[in-house]
Amino acid sequence: MRLHTPVLLQETLEFLDLAPGKLFIDATCGFGGHTEGLLNKGSKVLGVDRDPEAIEYIRKSLESRIKTQELVLVQGNFADIEQIAKEAGFGKVDGILFDLGVSSVQLASPERGFSFTRDGLLDMRMDPALGLSAADIVNNFEKRRLYEIFKTFGQEKYAFAIAGAICRARELKPIRSTAELARVIEEVYKTGGVRKKYKAKKLHPATKVFLALRIVVNSELLNLEKALPQTLELLNKKGRLVVISFHSLEDGIVKRFFKHQRNLKVLTPKPIGPQITEILANPRSRSAKLRVAERI
């Protein structure tokens, strides 16, 4: 039974131009959906992920592929992708994949604190070894900084009011759980009289704040900006770079990078999204955008 459904799997495999014996890097291998698809086409794959639970799951589920040396696994941050790849014997490759989404497994684990739909500790660290958690930010950052985080990384319209509400709530007691933070945010929306609009869109009031916290805790945008230029040193001529993003800030970084690199040919003038059949089968795929470029 698959724990996580890979997004845009067929489109990804087609764009990577697979063939037996080719070398690929899955820089965000997660729980192995895309990685397994690459392996099934006869490729050799380096799988990288920050999450030790994900790495351990793949290690067990694809043990036979590891023994045959078709798959090499490394727990690490893709911000260091060039060093990781060269140390693993993948100095030059035919394709690199970044799937920037959070897996269903992570969202479903209350102890990871990624989702407001499951009460748990307010954590949000992809790698548990990271020092800063979402609770640290919520309980210790000053109001102005909270506002900047929610406005910049969550594009939250009511960032200032939410930052103020959090500061007032934490004066009474620390905000330790996802449910506690979600309630504070919901109260702001009730007071502002905008909750009906969010219900109509089926978007929870806490969605943007949780996204912003996750981005900051894991330095997601900084890591992406650091990783993309390194791929140019790893890709063979005609090697392809595939990036699947899930919000506009990520997609903007990828779009600008592709546009300004003279040694890349963009193969997707507009991002590719999932078909309606995939959205119906996996609603979390609906915001996915796939962009592809080829090394020239």
C-alpha positions in Angstrom: 0.0 0.0 0.0 1.4 3.4 -1.1 1.7 5.9 1.8 1.9 8.9 -0.5 0.6 9.5 -4.0 3.2 11.2 -6.2 2.0 14.3 -8.1 2.2 14.6 -11.9 4.1 11.3 -12.0 3.5 10.4 -15.7 4.3 13.9 -16.8 7.5 13.9 -14.8 8.7 10.6 -16.2 7.9 11.6 -19.7 9.8 14.9 -19.4 12.9 13.3 -17.8 13.3 11.3 -21.1 14.1 8.0 -19.3 16.1 5.2 -20.6 17.9 2.2 -19.0 21.3 3.1 -17.6 20.7 6.8 -17.2 21.5 8.6 -13.9 19.0 10.7 -12.1 18.7 12.6 -8.8 15.4 12.7 -6.9 16.3 15.7 -4.7 13.1 15.3 -2.7 12.5 11.6 -2.7 10.0 11.7 0.2 8.2 8.3 0.4 9.5 7.1 -2.9 6.7 7.6 -5.5 8.7 9.4 -8.1 11.9 7.5 -7.2 10.2 4.1 -7.8 8.8 5.4 -11.1 12.4 6.3 -12.2 13.7 2.9 -11.1 11.0 1.0 -13.0 12.3 2.5 -16.2 15.8 1.1 -15.6 17.4 4.2 -14.3 20.0 4.5 -11.5 18.8 7.0 -8.9 20.2 9.0 -6.1 17.4 9.7 -3.6 17.9 12.7 -1.2 15.5 13.9 1.5 15.8 15.9 4.7 13.3 13.7 6.5 14.9 10.7 8.3 11.5 8.9 8.5 11.1 9.1 4.7 14.6 7.8 4.1 14.0 4.9 6.5 10.7 4.1 4.8 12.3 4.0 1.3 15.3 2.0 2.7 12.9 -0.7 3.7 10.4 -0.6 0.9 13.0 -0.5 -1.9 15.6 -2.6 -0.1 16.2 -4.8 -3.2 17.0 -1.8 -5.4 19.6 -0.6 -2.9 21.2 -4.1 -2.8 21.5 -4.1 -6.6 23.0 -0.5 -6.4 20.2 0.9 -8.6 19.3 3.2 -5.7 21.5 5.3 -3.5 19.9 7.0 -0.5 21.2 10.1 1.4 19.6 12.0 4.1 20.4 15.6 3.5 19.3 19.1 2.4 19.1 19.7 -1.3 20.7 23.1 -0.7 23.9 21.0 -0.7 22.9 19.0 -3.8 26.2 19.3 -5.7 28.3 18.1 -2.8 25.9 15.3 -1.9 25.7 14.1 -5.5 29.5 14.1 -6.1 30.2 12.2 -2.8 27.6 9.6 -3.8 29.2 9.1 -7.3 26.6 11.1 -9.2 28.9 13.9 -10.5 27.1 14.1 -13.8 23.5 13.1 -14.3 20.8 13.0 -17.0 18.0 14.6 -14.9 17.2 16.1 -11.6 13.8 16.3 -9.9 12.5 18.6 -7.2 9.0 17.9 -5.8 8.6 20.8 -3.3 5.4 19.6 -1.7 4.8 18.2 1.8 3.9 14.5 1.7 0.5 13.1 2.8 2.4 11.1 5.5 3.9 14.3 7.0 0.5 16.1 6.9 -1.2 13.1 8.6 1.3 12.9 11.4 0.1 15.0 14.3 3.5 14.9 16.0 5.1 16.6 13.0 2.8 19.7 13.4 2.3 20.5 9.7 -1.4 20.5 9.6 -4.1 22.4 11.5 -6.6 19.6 10.8 -4.8 17.2 13.2 -4.0 18.5 16.7 -0.3 18.0 17.6 2.8 19.9 18.7 3.5 23.0 16.7 6.7 21.8 15.1 6.8 21.8 11.3 10.5 20.8 11.0 11.2 18.6 7.9 14.4 17.5 9.7 13.8 17.0 13.4 17.5 18.0 14.0 16.7 21.6 13.0 16.9 24.0 16.0 14.0 26.3 15.3 10.4 25.0 15.4 7.1 26.8 14.5 6.3 27.0 18.3 9.6 28.9 18.8 8.6 31.5 16.2 5.0 31.9 17.4 6.0 32.3 21.0 9.2 34.3 20.8 9.2 36.5 17.6 8.0 40.1 18.1 4.8 41.2 16.5 6.5 43.1 13.7 8.5 40.0 12.6 5.4 37.8 12.8 3.5 40.2 10.6 6.4 40.2 8.1 6.4 36.4 8.0 2.7 36.0 7.5 2.5 38.8 4.9 5.6 37.9 2.9 5.6 34.1 2.9 1.9 33.4 3.4 0.5 36.5 1.5 -2.0 36.7 4.4 -4.3 39.7 4.1 -4.9 39.8 7.8 -1.3 39.3 8.8 -1.2 42.3 11.1 -4.3 41.4 13.0 -3.2 37.8 13.4 0.2 38.8 14.6 -1.4 40.9 17.3 -3.8 38.2 18.3 -1.0 35.7 18.7 1.0 38.1 20.9 -2.0 38.6 23.1 -2.8 34.9 23.4 0.8 34.0 24.3 0.8 36.5 27.1 -1.7 34.2 28.8 0.1 31.0 28.0 2.4 29.7 25.3 0.9 28.5 22.1 2.1 24.9 21.8 -0.3 23.0 19.6 -1.6 23.3 16.0 -5.2 23.5 17.3 -4.4 26.4 19.6 -2.8 28.4 16.9 -5.6 27.6 14.5 -8.2 28.8 17.0 -6.4 32.1 17.5 -6.4 32.7 13.7 -10.1 31.6 13.3 -11.1 34.1 16.0 -9.5 36.9 13.9 -11.5 35.9 10.9 -14.7 35.7 12.9 -14.1 39.2 14.3 -13.3 40.5 10.8 -16.4 38.9 9.4 -14.6 37.2 6.5 -15.0 33.5 7.6 -17.9 33.0 5.2 -15.7 33.9 2.2 -13.1 31.3 3.3 -15.7 28.6 3.8 -17.0 29.3 0.3 -13.5 28.8 -1.1 -13.1 25.7 1.2 -9.9 27.3 2.5 -9.3 27.2 6.2 -8.4 30.6 7.8 -5.2 29.1 9.1 -3.9 27.9 5.7 -1.7 30.8 4.8 -0.2 31.3 8.3 0.7 27.6 8.5 2.3 27.8 5.1 4.3 30.8 6.0 5.6 29.2 9.2 6.6 26.0 7.4 8.5 28.0 4.8 10.5 29.9 7.4 11.1 27.0 9.8 12.6 24.9 6.9 14.2 27.8 5.0 12.4 26.5 2.0 12.8 29.4 -0.4 16.4 30.0 0.6 17.3 26.4 0.0 15.6 26.4 -3.4 17.5 29.5 -4.5 20.7 27.9 -3.3 20.1 24.5 -5.0 19.0 25.5 -8.5 22.3 27.0 -9.7 24.1 23.9 -8.5 22.1 21.7 -10.8 23.8 23.3 -13.8 27.1 21.8 -12.6 25.5 18.3 -12.4 23.4 18.0 -15.5 24.9 16.5 -18.7 24.2 18.1 -22.0 20.5 17.6 -22.7 20.0 16.7 -19.1 16.7 17.9 -17.8 15.7 19.7 -14.6 12.1 19.2 -13.4 10.6 21.2 -10.6 7.1 20.7 -9.1 6.0 23.6 -7.0 2.9 24.2 -5.0 2.7 28.0 -4.3 3.5 31.2 -6.2 6.7 32.0 -4.3 8.3 28.8 -5.2 7.1 28.9 -8.7 8.3 32.5 -9.1 11.8 31.4 -8.1 11.9 28.6 -10.6 10.4 30.7 -13.4 13.0 33.4 -12.9 15.9 31.0 -12.7 14.9 29.3 -15.9 14.4 32.6 -17.7 17.8 34.0 -16.8 20.0 31.0 -17.5 21.6 31.1 -21.0 22.6 27.4 -20.8 19.0 26.2 -20.2 16.3 25.7 -22.7 12.8 26.0 -21.2 10.6 23.2 -22.3 7.4 24.4 -20.6 6.7 28.1 -21.5 3.7 27.8 -19.1 3.7 25.5 -16.1 1.9 22.2 -16.4 -0.8 21.3 -13.9 -2.6 18.1 -13.1 -5.4 16.7 -15.2 -8.9 16.7 -13.7 -8.7 13.0 -13.2 -5.6 13.4 -11.0 -7.2 16.2 -9.0 -10.3 14.1 -8.3 -8.1 11.1 -7.2 -5.7 13.3 -5.2 -7.2 16.7 -4.3 -3.8 17.9 -2.9 -2.4 17.9 -6.4 -4.6 20.7 -7.5 -2.1 23.5 -6.9 0.9 21.7 -8.4 2.8 23.4 -11.2 5.5 21.5 -13.2 8.3 23.4 -15.0 11.0 21.8 -17.1 14.3 23.0 -18.6 17.0 21.2 -20.6 20.8 21.8 -20.3 22.3 23.0 -23.5 
